[in-house]
Amino acid sequence: MSRFRRMRSLQKFAAVHASIYNLFNSERSLHSRPDFKLNRAAALAEWRGLGAEEWTAPLSILRLAQISLPAPIISP
């Protein structure tokens, strides 16, 4: 890293390089695709089960509400 004269330049380069490297680096995962699908399906089923237990509000509580928003201001 001796080619950078200023620490700020080195930090900028390191930040951009890390972002680009992480974007295009496609390492192989340790888990197979079928295992991933099974785990995802199990997690989704668990999440839906938890949501169904907690959200049992009667329909009388739910109501429509009308809101009005001001018109957007368009500057010339």
N, C-alpha and C positions, 0 to 999 in steps of 0.2 A: 504494500500500500504506500510505498515511498513515492509513487508518481503523483500523489495528490499533495499540493502545496498547502492547502488549508484543510483543517478538520471538517469544516462545514461542507466542502466539496465531497469529501469522503463519505460523510453522513448522507448527503443527498443521493450519491451514487448507490450506496448500500441499500437505502430505502427503495429506490426505483428497481434496482437489480433483484431484490428479494420479492417484490411484487410481481415482476415479470417472470421470474423463475417459478414462483408458486403457481402462476397462471398456466404456464405451459408444461410444467413438469407433471407427467402422468405416470406416477409410479403404480406398480401393480398392487392391488389390495391383498391382504392376507386372507380375506374371506371370499368364498366363491359367490357367484351371482345367485344361485338357488338359496344358499344360506341367507344372503342379504334379503331376498324376497320373503323368506319365511319369517325372519326377524322383524321385517317391516310390517308384515301382515299381523303378526302377533302384537306388536306395539300399537298398531292402529285399532285392533280389536279391544285391547286393554283400555286405550284412550276413550274409545266410544263407550265402553262399559262404564267407565268412571263418569263421563259426561251425562249419561242417561240416568245414573243414580242421583247425581247432584241437581239436575235440571228437571224437576217434576213440578213446575209451577202451574197452577190452574190457569185456564185460558181467560178467566175473568180478570186476572191481574194484567195480562197483556192487552194493550190498547194502542190504537194508532194515534200518533201525535202529528200535528201540522206545524211545521216551522216555516218561517219566511226569512229569506236571506236578502240583503241589500244588493242592488244591481252593481256590477263591477264598475270601477272608475276607470275610464279610458282617457289617458292623458294625450293631448295633441302632439 
